[in-house]
Amino acid sequence: MRKITDFPSPVPEEFRRFLRRSGIEKVRIISIAILLMVFTNDRKCVEQFGTILLPFSVFIIAVAVIYLIISSLLLRKNNIPQRTVEAVSLSFWCVLCTGFVPFIVLDAYVHPFPINMTMLLLCIIMLPVPDRKNSRIIFAIFAVSNLILASFAKPQPSYMIAIAVMSFAGYMFSCHIHGNYIELINKLTEETRTDFLTLAANRKGGFERARSTLALCKRHRHICGFYMIDIDFFKAYNDNFGHNMGDNALVNVARIIQEVFARKSDIVFRYGGEEFAVCASVDSVESLENLAEKLRRAVENAMIEAGNKSVCDTLTVSVGATAYVPGETDETLDENFMFSMADMALYEAKQAGRNRVVVKLVKDTADK
């Protein structure tokens, strides 16, 4: 069976909104299904236990109608709060399962197969369970509670076996559909945040991850480095060798950047055209500059033929760098400002002759 993985971190906000709406939509769909189930309940069971089931049927109908109205009103909103989704979903399932208790008990008196339990099981399969552990807990509780409830009617062993088998089948089916669903969402999310040529993150994905990295660095009082990297004279490279060779050069430079910034927490992304950007936590301002210089030398030593040989025989990069330094950098500055500072440093590196590193700290601007 395919392994179910947790959602990627950070989860994109539009994905969070989609999941919240999906949770409320499932409450609405199941509310409608419950109304149909109650009104089409087994005639044999109703004839035999109609007096007992009537108040519980009314209760189930009321629950379904109330939550149908609540879910419909919530779905009119553009952004449903997470706490609201959790409160509505949890209360709905608790009340629903409680209301189903007499149906499950009396079902065992008149049927050789647990019909009402199976109907409730189909509803529970729709629960958005993101990992195998939680799914195992939910279906284990479901199986045990139904076995206990059915035991009051002292049914045939085949009835109890059917509950156990159906609960296990529901668990397997839930894992399968939710595993495929989450895997697909993860894949699509990753693709929308990946540059198709270099396979590094694209600008949107890079900024999202940089925002999270900067927030973590602020929280833990770590230095957060920001780099802007530009391939020198890249237009001349395309003019001399063609765009196909230009694409190969971009791929090679991206690979070198990823080799220099190889930690899992390092964020490398294509900013646009021949520009790349990096966000990474560093030990010190000296490390910030050393990494930038290491990258510059690595590209130079790769011996990629240059497009403008009047300046240099090999392809080179210019690097601009800045850093968030705890206690020295304004806490309100975000990743957009930090990358713009790195871009200013990159501009200075290019103005000074290219193939060089310029570090421009935020405090430097305050002094001018």
Secondary structure, 3 states (H helix, E strand, C coil): CCCCCCCCCCCCHHHHHHHHHHHHHHHHHHHHHHHHHHHCCCHHHHHHHHHHHHHHHHHHHHHHHHHHHHHHHHCCCCCCCHHHHHHHHHHHHHHHHHHHHHHHHHHHHHCCCCHHHHHHHHHHHCCCCCCHHHHHHHHHHHHHHHHHHHHCCCCCHHHHHHHHHHHHHHHHHHHHHHHHHHHHHHHHHHHHCECCCCCCECHHHHHHHHHHHHHHHHHHCCEEEEEEEEECCHHHHHHHHCHHHHHHHHHHHHHHHHHHCCCCCCEEEEEECCEEEEEEEECCHHHHHHHHHHHHHHHHHCCCECCCCCCCCECCEEEEEEEECCCCCCCCCCHHHHHHHHHHHHHHHHHCCCCCEEECCHHHHHHC
